[in-house]
Amino acid sequence: MTNQRIGYGRVSTADQNLSSQEDALKAVGCDRVFTDTFTGTKKDRPELNKALDMLRDGDTLVITRLDRLGRSAKDLLEIVTGLEERGVEFEVIEQSIDTKTPEGKLFFTIISGFAEFEREIMRSRTMDGLAAARARGRLGGRPPKFTAKQKTQIVRLYKDGVHVSEIMEMFSAARPTIYKVINEAKSSKSSGA
């Protein structure tokens, strides 16, 4: 069997269009194109997983831009390193990256380094901002979903045998959120609080 060129495209939301990515991937000779509609931060991308599973030694994974593949520079490097270990090449159309060439490998390493550096700077700024806000008496993060009274009601309903799905509906909350309240109540009781 000849070496395959497998394309992968991704958009973040359903109202974005994948057509331009699919057209670009087909134009460069991709035998098959897989697409996901997920934010890049989601770990589980079913179509990417299918594409990665299909790739064999000598095949090439083709994407239109680096940000279509990875959630972070670290994620990108892990994926590409995994491809390289399996003998699979990697190509990025818009940024002219092709790991078949020494220049392509160098360019990818440099871009990934800058992306990681930028992410660390943003993280550092965020942490500095949160520390400054705390110093002024403001707490960062999301406000609590429930008041203490609501938490007590949730625990009481659960103990009274009300099904979690009903509690979810009453409080407009997801199952993990309800269980978190219940488990917090159990752990505070067992720790003697």
C-alpha positions as CSV (number, residue, x, y, z in Angstrom):
1,M,0.0,0.0,0.0
2,T,1.3,3.5,-0.8
3,N,2.0,6.0,1.9
4,Q,-1.1,7.9,2.8
5,R,-1.6,11.6,3.4
6,I,-4.2,12.0,6.1
7,G,-5.7,15.4,6.7
8,Y,-7.1,16.8,10.0
9,G,-9.2,20.0,10.4
10,R,-10.9,21.5,13.4
11,V,-13.2,24.4,14.3
12,S,-14.1,25.5,17.8
13,T,-17.9,26.0,17.3
14,A,-20.6,24.6,15.2
15,D,-21.3,27.9,13.5
16,Q,-17.7,28.0,12.1
17,N,-17.2,26.4,8.7
18,L,-14.8,23.5,8.0
19,S,-15.1,23.8,4.2
20,S,-11.9,26.0,3.7
21,Q,-9.8,23.6,5.7
22,E,-11.2,20.5,3.9
23,D,-10.6,22.1,0.5
24,A,-7.0,23.1,1.4
25,L,-6.3,19.6,2.7
26,K,-7.8,17.9,-0.4
27,A,-5.9,20.4,-2.7
28,V,-2.5,19.1,-1.3
29,G,-3.5,15.5,-2.0
30,C,-4.9,14.2,1.3
31,D,-6.4,10.7,0.8
32,R,-8.7,11.1,3.7
33,V,-9.8,14.1,5.8
34,F,-11.0,13.9,9.5
35,T,-12.7,16.9,11.1
36,D,-13.7,17.8,14.7
37,T,-15.9,20.6,16.0
38,F,-14.4,21.1,19.5
39,T,-12.5,23.7,21.3
40,G,-8.7,23.1,21.1
41,T,-8.6,22.7,24.8
42,K,-10.7,19.6,24.8
43,K,-8.5,16.5,25.3
44,D,-10.8,14.1,23.7
45,R,-11.1,14.8,20.0
46,P,-12.7,11.7,18.4
47,E,-11.9,12.4,14.8
48,L,-8.2,13.3,15.6
49,N,-8.0,10.0,17.5
50,K,-9.3,8.2,14.4
51,A,-6.8,10.0,12.2
52,L,-3.9,9.2,14.5
53,D,-5.0,5.5,14.7
54,M,-5.0,5.3,10.9
55,L,-1.5,6.6,10.4
56,R,1.3,4.1,9.7
57,D,5.0,4.3,9.1
58,G,5.7,6.4,6.0
59,D,2.3,8.2,6.1
60,T,1.9,12.0,6.6
61,L,-0.5,13.9,8.8
62,V,-1.4,17.2,7.2
63,I,-3.1,20.2,8.9
64,T,-3.8,23.7,7.7
65,R,-2.4,25.6,10.7
66,L,-0.6,24.6,13.9
67,D,-3.5,25.8,16.1
68,R,-5.9,23.3,14.5
69,L,-4.0,20.4,16.0
70,G,-2.8,21.1,19.6
71,R,-4.3,22.6,22.7
72,S,-0.8,23.9,23.7
73,A,2.8,23.9,22.5
74,K,3.3,20.9,24.9
75,D,0.4,19.1,23.4
76,L,1.6,19.8,19.8
77,L,5.1,18.6,20.7
78,E,3.7,15.4,22.2
79,I,1.6,14.6,19.2
80,V,4.4,15.3,16.7
81,T,6.9,13.4,18.8
82,G,4.5,10.5,18.9
83,L,4.2,10.7,15.1
84,E,7.9,10.8,14.6
85,E,8.4,7.8,16.8
86,R,6.0,5.9,14.6
87,G,7.7,7.0,11.4
88,V,4.9,9.3,10.5
89,E,5.7,12.7,8.9
90,F,3.9,16.0,9.7
91,E,3.0,18.9,7.4
92,V,1.4,22.3,8.1
93,I,0.2,24.0,4.9
94,E,-0.1,27.6,5.9
95,Q,3.1,27.8,7.9
96,S,5.1,25.7,5.4
97,I,6.3,23.2,8.0
98,D,7.3,19.8,6.7
99,T,9.1,17.5,9.1
100,K,10.6,15.6,6.2
101,T,13.1,18.4,5.9
102,P,15.7,19.5,8.5
103,E,14.4,23.1,8.1
104,G,10.9,22.0,8.8
105,K,12.0,20.2,12.0
106,L,13.9,23.2,13.1
107,F,11.1,25.7,12.3
108,F,8.6,23.6,14.2
109,T,10.8,23.4,17.2
110,I,11.3,27.2,17.2
111,I,7.6,27.9,16.8
112,S,6.7,25.5,19.5
113,G,9.3,27.1,21.8
114,F,7.8,30.6,21.2
115,A,4.3,29.3,21.7
116,E,5.3,27.7,25.1
117,F,7.1,30.9,26.1
118,E,4.0,33.0,25.3
119,R,1.8,30.7,27.3
120,E,4.1,30.9,30.3
121,I,4.2,34.7,30.2
122,M,0.4,34.8,30.1
123,R,0.2,32.3,33.0
124,S,2.7,34.5,35.0
125,R,0.7,37.6,34.3
126,T,-2.5,35.9,35.4
127,M,-0.8,34.7,38.6
128,D,0.6,38.2,39.3
129,G,-2.9,39.7,38.7
130,L,-4.5,37.2,41.1
131,A,-1.9,37.9,43.8
132,A,-2.4,41.7,43.4
133,A,-6.2,41.2,43.7
134,R,-5.8,39.0,46.8
135,A,-3.5,41.7,48.4
136,R,-6.4,44.1,47.9
137,G,-8.9,41.7,49.6
138,R,-10.5,40.5,46.4
139,L,-10.7,36.8,45.7
140,G,-10.2,35.5,42.2
141,G,-12.1,32.6,40.5
142,R,-15.7,31.8,39.9
143,P,-18.2,32.7,42.6
144,P,-19.7,29.7,44.4
145,K,-22.6,28.0,42.7
146,F,-24.7,27.6,45.9
147,T,-25.2,29.4,49.1
148,A,-24.7,27.6,52.4
149,K,-28.5,27.3,52.8
150,Q,-28.8,25.7,49.3
151,K,-26.0,23.2,50.1
152,T,-27.9,22.2,53.2
153,Q,-31.1,21.7,51.1
154,I,-29.2,19.6,48.5
155,V,-27.8,17.3,51.2
156,R,-31.1,17.0,53.0
157,L,-32.9,16.1,49.8
158,Y,-30.3,13.5,48.9
159,K,-30.6,12.0,52.4
160,D,-34.4,11.9,52.1
161,G,-34.0,9.7,49.0
162,V,-34.6,12.3,46.2
163,H,-32.9,11.1,43.1
164,V,-29.8,13.1,42.0
165,S,-31.4,13.9,38.6
166,E,-34.3,15.6,40.3
167,I,-32.0,17.6,42.5
168,M,-30.1,18.6,39.4
169,E,-33.3,19.9,37.8
170,M,-34.4,21.8,41.0
171,F,-31.0,23.6,41.3
172,S,-30.2,23.9,37.6
173,A,-26.9,22.2,38.2
174,A,-24.8,19.4,36.6
175,R,-24.5,15.9,38.2
176,P,-20.8,16.5,39.3
177,T,-21.7,19.8,40.9
178,I,-24.5,18.1,43.0
179,Y,-22.2,15.2,44.0
180,K,-19.5,17.7,44.9
181,V,-21.8,19.3,47.5
182,I,-22.9,15.9,48.8
183,N,-19.3,14.7,49.1
184,E,-18.1,17.9,50.8
185,A,-20.8,17.4,53.4
186,K,-19.8,13.8,54.0
187,S,-16.1,14.7,54.3
188,S,-16.7,17.7,56.6
189,K,-18.9,15.4,58.8
190,S,-16.2,12.6,58.9
191,S,-13.5,15.1,59.7
192,G,-15.5,16.3,62.7
193,A,-16.3,19.8,61.3
